[in-house]
């Protein structure tokens, strides 16, 4: 690093002319007071100036070197331009020794360089640099170099170059702010100033060469360099200082500009300018190669606007930050450049790494697309939104997918990015600048395919010329219509809160699907019979069916004798709605609903009518098909067919070559278990079911070490539990030849096999062609293809001749599935969430759930945005649209739900969530373990028991990784997280060590290392009474503690808000245990929110297990 001293000594500041081109000018500028009398020595020294002038010596040929000749000292000047020719100067040979030494030492200040005339300077180590000041510390630093902030004397930048750079010196200003970009003195840089290295990121010459090439381009949005120089071991580049910092810092510091139209118009104009700069580079056959917000600098003007300029032409690594330099200070750290910017690099970066090819010119277009997306995120969600988006794209914003069967690789935009774009698109007006920017980035810039001909084509990534043109059109629309650029701002309070999830079920008609289904079955086999009506209902119009707006009372309904009226009354009683007074209904399509209450009746039109359906009616099945019958299997196949053909998100990534579990049940003849590696890749169905309490005899139908060989030869169908037989029947009816059932495909008394197979549950259910859920069965022996209670139905012919079928409404997915026996089991949550699609067999009817919603066996369609999260075929990406700014809240809701589920074996509690945890870790691009995710470790520590019952610690599965006490997965019982707003909490990261930071791992993995069950915290004493302790602390397993025996670790505290809130510390309460090691080892015993006076100030570091 250049030493922070004044290289232009204050003592030499005679006048600016002292450093003007000719030394002879000094004579005219020196003024002696009139009263001063020159002595002889002074006159002699003044005469030396005349000697130097006559000998042709001025400051342009300084410095002079002194060598010993044959008779006396020889003064000469070695030209650095012609390789070393010399010229001898005789005027100095007659000087006295003292004068010669004074001249030799004082000639150096006169040789300080003037930058800007020539681009590259080779300086002598004794030459001073014309810097008035240099900041003591670099404002940014990386592995290869650093950036310093300095002030240069204005006489030492060529006046013409200053004019070209647009610098206007203010009256009385002493210096000009510049950025000095210096290469570190790394051994790999030994000759970097003289020749290029093989690594572009380590070549100082590369940027120097690029900057020289673009130095005189007329490009207001490309940074203009001043000079490059080598001074001893220092190798530096000089630029004007960007007082506004970089684009990312602008977003962080100027949140209010999002609501100011003039600021937004300026910003759009600057993006037009940036695209023009990229077009200019393209015209010069150039590209940037490392475009990102940190390489776009803001040169402010007096009106706080100015110009955005692209910087770092080819040596971006010089300005990369190290791990802990991310804080922004107020002391001029305006050009900081954080590391981890892979997210802006396009997919061909991965291809180029393999083939060692050069980067194409559309490389910058992808990067610009990434920047535009971040601009949109900032406009809509502020800088916290940008930070959250970057957390979700820590690496690239694209993903690479491999197909093992074909050996091919494809590249796609990350699903998280697409989910964020979709969420933003839902909020935007179609005719707005924001929507145009989103479409430009998504549809034309973030395109994997590139054209080698560099032409604009919808099939390829856009070129720079068209990018510039489209940005110009957006700018013109903004200028012409203020509404086109209406400010978008979201309250900071909402940034870490989920968008509202609607937990209301709605019915959506799909008459086209129903009509197609009716063509495939014999309607006469399942249509209801005609039933007589009472006199009041004989002639009825559709808009007056059953209940008018005035309504009917219970006595009136009881007085009627026909079946429709009895159906209505029975439906009211079923929902505990006894109409003691007047009852009125609301009509919604083909359903009659009680006002303010549940759905009562479904009304279907005769399918013979085709698609010419009167308003208020629907096609449907008033009478359900027989369980396991032809019509039911036809319906299942049609559901799956429509899903395969129309639902892109429901298609598996490896449908052509499915990834299969270790073992499957071959449904052929004979029925047997097969090793999947012995068969061709095939579709299979997975069964989700309740085991029930199996006795010794029942367990003989499970795979064991002593019967697995027999089962691999053949299995007697009649020996299997009824649920298994029913699953086989359904799989065969659908047309799938393989089935996975846990108790038959996992060897139940082989711990190693169980341990291995449990870790593959995510793959088992996500790769299954379909999952069958036996929702109505409480054990493996109950089955689910049982006879169902017939559904009452009435056939009515209206006065207009339309045939209607009136039935009790039975479409209740929440009651039949969510509240069903199966969904109370712990394993089932991840089985449902990870499955692409699931067929639920309930006691009422069959439901089909996929990413498009819920289909009913009655042919109704149900939708519910909250339930759709678990039904998402690509879980959890649908959830990210609702929780894009608060993913930790989604995790909390999911874990709170899971914690209340039941297990036959309590030690399965930490295992039955592993598949979900891994899927979420991949989606969030982070690490996970024991119910924690690395970025949200602190927030997820603050859980408590949900109700008054104590939690219970259970014995953990032999051979599994130990779950620590600070994880709720180590105990039984439901939990709830402390209700803390993320933005209103200061996280005390200096008081504990996040265990994820102690390991290096790949995101998307679940950590199970031996030492991951430990984290370290600063333990403080509690300073409160026992009564206060019992009131304030929420204990996990019991409260039989003394205050002096407890310690607490700060996890977070409330932020101060105008002094109106009393601050509380949110702490983990711990208790020391004796593990025989002699160390201070603690366990979690509870959680609390404490006043500052209830906690001691000092503490000591302890190990918490």
N, C-alpha and C positions, 0 to 999 in steps of 0.2 A: 504494500500500500504506500502511496506517496505520502511522505511525512507532512502533517498539517502545520507547516510554518509559512511565513511570508517570504516568498521567493523573490519578491521585489522589495528590498529593504527600504523602510521609510526614510532612512538617511539619504537615499539617492534621489528622492523626489525633488529635483531642482525645479523642473517644469516638464510638461509632457514632451517638449521639444528635445529633452535630453535623450529620448529614445526615438527621435525622428531619423529619417534615413541617413543623414550626413552629420558626421561628428563636427564638421566645421561650423554647423549652426549653433553649437554650444557657445562659441565666441560672441556671437551677436546677442545671445540670450542672457549671457552672464552680465549682471549689473553690480557694480561695486558702489557702496555709499560714497557720496562726494567727498566726505572728509577723510576717506581712507587713502593712505599713501602707500604706494608699492615700494617694497624694498628691492634690493638687487636680485634676491632669489626669486621673488614673485615675478619680476620682469623676465627672468631667464625661463621660468616655467611657462609663462605666457607665450614666449617666443617659440617654445616647442610646438605649439599648435600650428604655427606657420610652417615649421619644418615638416610636420606630418602631412599638411596639405600639399606641400610641394613634392613630397615623396609618394603622393597618391594614396595615402592611407585615410580611409574613412571607416565607419562602423560596418559597412557591407562586407569588408574583408576580414573583420575581426572574427575570432581571436588570432593573434600572431604567436608563433612558437619561437623559443629561444634555444639555439644549439651552440656548442663550442666548436669554433672553427680553428684553423691552424694558427691564427694570431690573436683573434678576439672572438667575442660572441657574435653569432650570425642570427638575425631576425628574419623570419620567412613566414609565408602563409601557404598552407597545403590546401589546394582546391579539392573540395569533396565532390565536385561534379565531373572532373576529368580524370579521376583515378590517381591523383597525387602529384601533379606538377607543382613546382614551387617558384616563388618570386622573392628575391632578396631585397630588403629595405635597409638603406645605408644611413638614413637620417638618425636612427636610434643608436648607432654605433658610437656616436660622440657624446652620448648622455652619460651622466654620472651614474654610478651603480645604484645609489639610493633611488634616483628617479626611474631607473629601469625597473626596479623591483616594484615600485609603486604603480607604474604603468601595467606591469604584468598582472598584478593582483586586481587592479581596478578596471581592466579592460572588459571583464566578464559581464558586469551589469549592462554594458553597451551592446552585448551580443545576444540579449534575450530575444527569442524568435518572434517574428510577426507571422501569424497564421492566416491562411486564406489565399495567399498568392500561389503557393505550391501546395499540393495536397499532402505530400509525405515529407516528413522531416526526420533527419538523423541528427540527434543533438549530442554534444559533448556533455559528459557528466558534470563538468564545472560550469556549464551554461545555466544561468538561473531561468526559472520559468516565470512568466509574467502574471502570476496569480496573486491577487491581493489577499485572498483567504481560501482555505479549503476546510470543509467540515472534518472534524477529527475522526468520525466513523463513516464507513460507507453506508449509503442509504439503502442499498440492496447488495446481496452477495450470493454467490453460487460456487459450485465446485471449480469452475474455470475462471471466474472473474468477478469483478465488483464494480459498482457505479458510485462515484463520489460527486458531491455538489461543491462547486467552486465559483469564485468570482475572478474574472480576468480583467486586466487593465485594457480599456477600450482601444488604446493606441496599438495594441498587439493583435488585433484582428484587422485585416486589410479593409480599408474604408469601402471599397467597391464591393467586397464580399459581404460586409454588413448590410449594404444597401440591397444586395441580391437576396439576403436572408430576411429582409423586411424589418431590420432592427432600427428603431429610432431612439437615439440617445436622449435621455431626459436632461434638462439643464441642471448642472451641478452633480450629476451622477458620477461616481468614481469608478464603477465597474459594471461588467455584464455577467449575469449568471449563466453558467455553463454546466453541462454534465460531462464528467471525464469517465470514460469506460475503459477500465484497466484490466489487462489479462493478469491472472495470478502467476506468481513465479513458480510454476509447476514444471517438473522435470520433463513432462510430456510436451512442454512448450519450448523446448530448448532453441529451436530454430524457426519458431512459428512466424517471426516477423520477416524472415528472409525467404521462406519457402512454405508452401502449403503442405499440411500433413494429409494423410490418407483419410482422416476422420473429419468431415465437414464441421462437426460440432466443436472440434478442437483447433480449428484453423483461424488464427487471427487474420491472416492474409485474405481469407475468403470474404469476410465482411469488409475489409479495407478495399478489396477489389470491387465488390458490389457497390460500395458507397462511391468510389471514384467514378464508376460507370454512370450512376444516377445523380452525380453531384450537380450537374447543370441541366437536368431535365426540368422543364417548366411544369412542376407538379406541386401545387400548394398543399396537397394532402399526403405527400411523401416527405419524410424527414430529410432535411438537407444537412449533410455533415460539414464541419468546418475544416478539420485536418486530422491526420494521423501522425504520431511521432513515436520514436524510440529514444529514451533518455536513460542511459545506463541500462539497467535491467528492466526498466519500466517500459511497457508497450501500451500505448493509449490511443483512444479515439476521442474526438471532441465534438460535442453537439451543443446547441442552445438548450438551456434548461426549460423543461416543460413545467411551468409553475402550477398548472392544474392537475398534474399527475396523469394517471392513465384512465382509460374508459371505465374499468372496473371500479376504481376509486371515485370517479364521477358518480356512478350509480349509487355508491355507498354514502356519499356525502351530500348528494343533492336530491333527496327523496321528494322534496316539494316540487321539483321541476316536472314531476309526472302530472301535476294538476294545472300547469301553466302552459297555455296554448303556444305562446311565443317561444318558450323553451323547447317545446316539442317540435315546433316547426324548424327551429334551429338544428335540433338533433337529427331530424329527418334529412335536412339539407346536408349535414355533415356526412351522413351515410351515403348520400348521393355522391359527395366528394370522394369518400373512400372507395366506392365502386368505380369512380372515374380513374382513381389512382391504379386500381387493379387492371382496368382496361389499358392504361398507359403502359404498365409493366408487360402486359400481354403483347402490346404493339412492339415493345423492345425485345420480345422473345424472352421475357423474364417472368419470374414468379417470386413470391415471398417465402413460402415454405413453412412459416411458423406464425401464422396469423391468429391472434387471440386478443381479448380485451386488454391484457397487460402490455401488449405491443402496439397499442393505439394510444398515443400520447395527446394530451390536451394542452395546447398553447393558448393561454388565456389572453384576452385583450382588455382594454380599460373598461369595457361594458360587461365584463365577466362572461363573454361568449368566446370568441376566438375560433380556433381551428383544431380539428382532430387530424393527427398525422400518423401514418404507418411508420413504425420504427423497427429497429433490429433487423437490418437487411442481411440475414444469412448467418448470424452467430447468436441465436437466441439463448443458447446455454450460458452465455456470459452474464445474462441478467437473471438467471434462475435463482430463486431464493432457497436457502437451506431450511431445515425443518421448523425452526422456531423464530422466524423473522417476519411473521405475518401481522404483527401489530402495526397500526398506522399512527404515527406520532404527528405532532404539530411543528416539528423542527425541520421541515423541508424534506420529508421522506416521500417525495412526490413521484418517484419513478420506480417504486417497488414492483416486483414481478414474481408472483408466487409460482412454486413448482407444481407438478402434477397436472400439466396441461395437455395430456394425451387426448382428452375429450374432444379437442378441436381437430384432430388429425383424421383423415378419411380412411376408408377401408383399404385403399390401394397401398397404404403404408404397411399393412400386414403382408400384402402380396409382394411389395418391393423388398421387404426384409428377406423374403424367401428367394427371390430371383435376382436381387441386387441390381434392380433397374432404377433409372432416374425418375424423379417425381414429375408427373404430368402437370401441365399448366392449369388444369381444372382442380388441382390440389387446393388452391386458395378458395375456390368456390364452395367446397364443402365447409371449410373453416368459416367462411362468411355466413353460411347457413346456420352454423352453430351459434355464432355471435348474434345473429338476428333473433334466434329463438331466445337467447338470454335477454336481449333487449325487450322482447315481448313479456317475458316473465317479470322483468323489472317494472315495466309499465303497468302490469296487472297486479303484481303481488309485492313490489318493492324489493329491496336488497335481501331481506330475509328469504324471500321466495327464490332469488337467485342462488343464495347459499344452499337452500334445501335442494334445489335442482342440481347443483354441482355435487352435493353429497350423493345423489342418486346416480350420477355419471362420473364416478371417480376415475374411471379409465376412459375408454372410448364411448361414444354414444351409439356405436354399432356393435353388433355381436356376430360372431362367426359360428356357423352351424355345420357340423359334419354329418354325412350320411355313411355309416359304416358299410352298408350293403353295396353302395356304388363307389365308395372311396372319394366322393366329391365334397367340395366345401362351398358354402354359399354365405353371403354377407347380407345383413338386414339391419335396419334402424332398430335400436333397442326398444323393447316393448314398453319400458318405463317412459321413454321419451315420447312414444306415440300416445301413451295414456295421458301424459301431461298436455300434449298438443290437443288431444281430443277434449280434455277438460276445459282448456282455454277456448277452443272453438265453440263450445256450447255457450260460453258467456258473451261472445262477440256478435256485434251486428254484422250482417252479411256485407253491407256496403260501407266499409270503414277501412282506414289505413292499416289498422291492426290485423284485420282479416286478410288483407292483401299481403302483408308482410308474412303472416303465418303460411299462407298458400305458397308464396314464393320460396320460403325456406323449406317447407315440407315437400312440395311437389317438384321443385326445380333445382334446388341446391343440394338437399340431402338425398341425392340419387346415387346409387352404387355404380351404375354403368357410366363409363366416360367414353367420349368419341375421340378416336385418334385423329380424325380429320378436323377437330376443333370447330365443328359446325353446331349451330343451335338446333336441337331436335328434342321433341317431347320424350323420346326414349332414353335420352342421355342427360347427364348433368349439364346445367346451363353454363354458357360461356360468359366471360367478363363483359363483353360488349352488350349482350342482352340484359345482364344484371344491371348495368348502368342505366340502360334504357327504361327498364321497369321501375327502378328507383326514381328516375326522373318523373315518370307518369304519376307515381304515388305522391311525390312532392307537389306536382302541379295540381292534383286533386285537393291536397291539403290547403294550398293557397287559394283555390277557387271556392272551397266550401269548408267553413269552420266545423260543421257537424261531422265531416269526414274524419276529423282528428279530435273528437271529444275526449277530454282527459279521462283516464281510467284510474281509479284508486280504490283500494280495498283497505278497510280499517285494520290497523296493526293488530288489534285484538283478535281478528279472525285468522291471522296468518298461521297460527299453530292449532287452530280448531278445525275439526272436520266439517265439510259441508253437510247440510241436513240430509239425513237418510230417511226416506219415507217408509215407515213400517206398515203402511196400509196396503192391503191386498186389493187389486183391481182385476176385473175380468175383461179380457180382450177377445173379440170374436175373430175366428179364422175360418170363415165359411168355405174358402177355396180348398183348404186341406180336408175339411169335413166332407165336402161334395166328392172329392177324389176318393176318399175312403169308402163312401157309400157305394161307389161304382165297383168296389172290390169284394163286397160282401152281399149276402142275400138278406135284404131288409125284412123280408117276411118271417125270417127265423127269429128276429129279436124285437119286432114292433109290438107295442102293447095292444091289449084288447079294448074295445069300446065300452064305456061305463055310462050308465044313465045319469042324467043331471036333474037337479031339483028345478022347480018352475022358475025360480029367480035367475038361474044360470043357463036356461035353455038357449036363449037368443042373446048373445053377448058380443060386444064389439071389443076389439083389441085394446082400445084406449080406455076402456072402462073395466078391464078384467079384474075381478075380485074386489079390489079396494079403490074407491074413488078418493078424491082429495078430502071429502068429508069424513070418510072412514066408517068402520063398523065396530060395535061394541061386542063384548063376549056373549051376552044373551042373544044378540041377533045372529051371531055365528052358530051358537048352539041350537037355535031354532031351525037352522037349515039342515036338511037331511042328506044332501048330495055329497059325494066324495070330495070334490074340489074344496068345498067349505071345510070339511073335516081335515083335509090336508093342511089348509091354512092354519086352523086352530092347533093341530098337532105340531106344526112348525113353531108356532108361538110358544107352546108349552115346552118344546125341546130346548128353546133358548131362554127359558125362564122368563118369558114375556107374557104375563097373564093380562089380557086387555080388560081390566075392571072398568075402565072408562072407554071413551071413543078411541079407536086405533086407526091411524092413517098410514099410508105407505108412500114410498117414493119409487118411481119407475126408472130403471136404468137398463136400457137395452132389453135383454131377454130375461132379466132377473127382477123379481119383486122383493123389495127390501123394506123393512120397517124403518120409519123415519127415526134417525138417530140410533138405529139398531142393526141387527145382522141381516144377512141374506135369508130369505124365506123360501121362495119358490123359483124354479127354473121353468121357462116356457120354450118349447122347441116346436119348430115348424116341420111338417111332414117332408122328408127328403125328396120326395117325388117332384117337389116344386122346383128343384134345381137351385140355381143361384139367384133367381128372381124372388128374393126374400123380402116380405113386408117389413117396414121399419118397426123395431121393437121386438123382433123375434130372431132366432138363430137356429142353425142346424146343430143337432146334437143327438146323443144317445139317451133317450128316456129310460131305456132298459139296458143294463150293462151286459156285455157278452159273458158267456160261461167261463169260469176260471180255467185256464189252460186249454181253452178251445181254439178252434181255427180263427174265429173272428178276433179274439184277443191277440193272438200271435201276429195276425195280419196288421193290427193296429201298431204293435210294437215295432214291426219291421218298417212300417211307413214312417213312424217317428224317427227312427234311426236313419232311414233313407233321406228324409227331408233335412235332417241335421247334417249328414255327410255332404249333401249337394248344396245347401244354402248357407250353412253357418261356418264361415271361414275359421272363426276362433275355436270352434269345437273339433276341428280336425287335428289329429295327432301329428307331431313332428316326424314320426317314423311309421306312418301308416303302411307304407310299402314294405317295410321290414321292421315289424314291432319288436321292441325290446321285451323279452319274456322273463318271468321269474325262474328260479332254479328248477322248480317242479310244477307240473300241471296235471290235471285230470283229463285224460283222453276219453272223450265221450263216444268213441266208436265201439265196436264189438271185437274183443271184450272191453268193458269199462276198466280202466287201469290208470295208475300214476306213471308219468313218463318224465325223464330228465329233459329239460327244454333244449339242451345243447345236442340232443339226439334227433330232433325233429326240425323241419323247415320253419323259419319265422312265420308265425301264424297269429291271427287274432284270438284273443281269449276274453272270457268274462270273469269278473271277480265278484265274490259273494261277500256282502256285509251283513252280519247276523249276530244275534245274541247266543252265546254258548249255553247259558243256564247253568244250573248246578248239576254237573255230571257225576254220577256215581262210578264205581269201579267197572261195572258191566258196560256202562255207556262209553267209558273211555277206550274200550277196545276198538271202537270205530275210528279212533284218532290214530294218526301215523305214529308208530313207535319203532324203536330200534329192532324189536323182535318181529314186527309185521310188515315193515316197509318193503322188504323183498317180495312178500306175498302180494301186497297191494300193487306192486309194479308188474305183476303178472296178470292179475285180474281182481276186480272188486265185485262182490255180489250186490246188485242194486238194492235188493230188498233188505239187506243188512244195514243200509245207511239210514241215518236219521231222516225224518220226513222233510225237514227244511232242505237237506242236501238233495234228496230225490226231486223235490220241487224245483230247485235251482237247475238241476240237470235237465228236467223237462222244459223249462223256459229257454235255456241255452240252445237246446236242440230245436225248439220251436222258432227261435230267432235265426237259426242257421249257423251257429258258431260251434266249432268242434272241440274247443278246449275250455276248461273251467278251473279257476283257482279258488280253493277253500283253505283257509289258514290251518285248520286242524288236520287236514289230510296232506297238505303240501309243505308243512313244517314238521319236523320230527320232534314230538312234544317232550320226550325224555332225553333229548340230546342238547345240553346247554350250549355247546359250540354252534350247532345248527340254528338253535333259536336266536342266539345273539347275532349271528350273521343275517338271518332272514329278517329280523326286526329292523335292522338298519336299512333294509331295502324296501320298506313299506311304501315310501313315496313313489318309487319306480313301479311297484306292483300296481297301484291304483291309478296313477297318472298314465300308464301305458296300456291299461285295459281298454278293450274296444267298448266296453260298457260295464257298469256295476249294477248288480241286483241287490237291493236292500230289502231284507225281510222285516219290514217295519212293524208288522202285526204280530210277530212271533217273539215270545219271551224266552224260548230255548230252541235248541236245534231239533227237538222232537215234536214241536208244534206244527211245523210246516206253514206255508202261506198261500197255497192254492186251495184254500178251504172254501166250502160253499158260503156264499154271502147272503145276507138277508135281502130278500127282494125289495126293490124300490117301488113304492106305491106310485102309480101313474094314472092319469086321466086323459082320455082322448076327447077333444072338444072340436066341434065344427062351428065356426063363427057364422053370424048372419051373412057375412060376405063370402062364405064358402071355404075359408081357409081352415085346414085341419091343424090343430094344435095339440101338443102333449104337455101336460102340466104335472110337475114332479116336485117333491121336496128338494131344495138345493143341498147338494152333498159335496160341493167343491170347497173343501176346507183343508188346504195343505198344512197350515199352521197346526190345526188340531190333530190331523192324522199323522203328520210326519214330525214336525218340530217338537210336539209334545208326546210323541209316541214312545213306546218302551225302548225301541232300539236307540233313539237319539239321546237317551239318558246315559248311555254307556260311553266311557272315555275314549275308546279306540275309534268310535264312529265319526267323531268330529273331523279328524284328518282324512278318514276314508271318504267322507262326502266332499270335503273341500278339494282333495287331490284328484278325484275322479273327473273325467271329462264329461260324463253324463251318467245319470243314475235312474234306474227303474225302481220305484218304491211300491212294494206290495203292502197295502194297508187293509184293515178290515172293512173299509168302505169302498175303495176303488183303487185303481192303479194310477200312479203319477209318474210323469217322465220329466226330469229336470236336466237342463243343459244351460249353456251360456245365454240362450235366447229367452229363457224363462221356464215356466212350469206348464206342461200339458196334462190335461185331465182325461181319464178314460171316458168321461161324458162328452169329450171333444171340446170342452172349454179350455181357454188359455188364461193363466194367472200370472200376474207380475207384482213384484215387491222389491224395491231397490235394495233394501237391507238384506233380505233373504238371498238376493242375487249374488251377493258377495261370495257365499259358500257354494253357490251353483255355478260360479264362473269356471268355464273349462280351462282357463289359463290362470287360475288363482295364483297370486292375489291382484292381478292387474286391474280388474274392475274396481277393486277397493281403492287403488291409488288415485283414481279419478276423484273420489270423494275425500280421501285423506292425503291429497298431494302436499299439503303443508303441515301435516301432523301425523306422520306414519307411526310414531310411538303411541298415539292414541288408538289407532287401529289395533296395534299389538296388545295394548292394555285391554281393550274390549274383547279380543279373541281369547286372551289368557283368563280373563275373569269368567268368561263363559265355560272354558275348558275346566277350570278349577272346581266347578260345581258338579262335574260328571262323576259317575261311579265306575269302580273297577272290581273285578272278581279277585284280582291279585293287586294289592296296593302298590307293589314295587313296579307295576307296569306304568304308573303315573308319569314318571319322567321319560319313559320309552315311547309312549303312545302319541307324543307330540313331536318326535324327532323329525318325521317327514315334513310336517308343516313348518317346523323351525328351519329346516334346510331350504325349503322352497322360498320362504320369506327372506332368508339370508342372501340367496341368489338375487332375488328381486331388488333388495335394498343394497346389494353389492357390499356386503359387510360380513362380519363373523358373528356366530351365535353359539350359545351354550347355556344349559340349565335354565332356560326361560329368559335369557338376556340377549340383547343385541349390542354390539360394541358402541354405536353412537348414543344409545339411550340407556347405558348401564346405570347411570345415576338415578334417572327417573324411575327405572324399573326396580330399583332397590327398595323404593318406598311403597311396599304393599302391606296390607293389614288383613286380618281375618274379617270375613264379611258379616258374620253375625256373632251372637253372644257365646256360642259354643267354642270351647277350646279346640285348637288344632291338635293333631296327634302325629308324632314322628313315627315312621314305619321302618321296618328292616328292609334294606335295599337289596336289589337282585344280586345274587352272588356272581362275581366276575365282572360286574359293570362298574363304570367309573362312579366314584362317590359324589353324590349331590350335596353341596354345602348347605349349611343351615340358613344362610342368607338367601337361598332360593326357596320359593314356595313349593317347588316340586319335591322337596324333602319331607313334606308333611301332607296329611290328608285334610280336607276341608276347603271350602270356597273362600276366595280372597277378593279384595277390592283395592285399587290403588288410591293413594292420597289424592285428593282433588286439588291439584296444583296447576296453574296456568304456566305453560313453558316460558312464555315471554316475561312473566312477572316473577320469575324465580332465578336467583343467582346460584349457580351450581358451584359448590365448594371443591373444585377439582384439586386444590392444593392440600386438602385434608384426607384424601384417599388416593390409592393407586388403582386405576382401572386395570383389571387383570388381562383384558384383551391387549393392552399395550405392551405386555411383557412377552408376547409371542408374535412371531411373524408367520402369517398364514395366508392362504388364498381366500378371497371372499366367497361366500356361498357354502362355507363349511361349518360344521358344528364341532366346537372344540371339546375334546374329551381327554386332553393330556392329564397326567397324574396330578400336576400341581395347579391345574386350573380351578380346583375347588378352594383356593385360598386367595384372599385379597388383603391388602394392608391399609390400615386406617389410623388416623391420629385420634387416640382415645382420650376423652376428657371426663372428669368427674361430674356427677350431678350434684347440684347445690340446692336441694329442695327437701321439703318434708316428705315423709312417707305418704301422707294423704295426697299431697300434690302429685307424687309419683303415681299413685294408683289412679288418680283422675286423668293425668296427662298421657301416660304411657299405655299404648295398646299392645298388651303382651300376646304372644303367639300360643304358648302351650300352658301357661299358668302364671300367677303373679306372686308366688311365694319367694320374694326377694327383698333384701334390705337395700336401701338407697346406696350405702357405702360399697356394696358389692357390684354395683352396676357402673358401666361407662357408656359413653355415647360417641358416635362419629358424625361430624357434620357432613351432610350430603347436599343440602341446599338451604337457602334462606330467602325470605321475601325481599323484593327490591323496595327501596324507599319511593313512595309516590306522594310528593307534596307534603310529607310529614303527617298524612292523615291516617296511615295504617301503623299498627303496632307490629314491629318486625318479629317474626318467629323463625327459629332454626328448625329445619326438618332433619331429623337425626335417626340413625340406626342405633338401637339400644342393644348392648352386648354384655356378656357375662363371662368371666374367666373360667376355664376348665383345666383340669390336670390331665394332660395326655402323656405324662411321663418323660417328656423331652426336656423339661426344665425351662422352656421358653414361655413367654407371655402369650398364650394362645386363648382366643375368645370364640364364643359362638353367639349368633344372633338370638335374642329372646323377644324382641318387639320393635316397635317404631313409635315415634312421637313427634309432635310439633311443640317446641319449647320456647319460652321467653329467654332472652339473653341472660337475665340474672339467674336462671336456673342451671347454667352451665359454666364450669370453671374455664378460665382463660388459657391455662397451660395444659399440655397433654403429652403423651408419649406414643410412639408408633408401636402397633401391635399386629399380630397375625390373626385374621378372622377366618374361621373355617365353617 
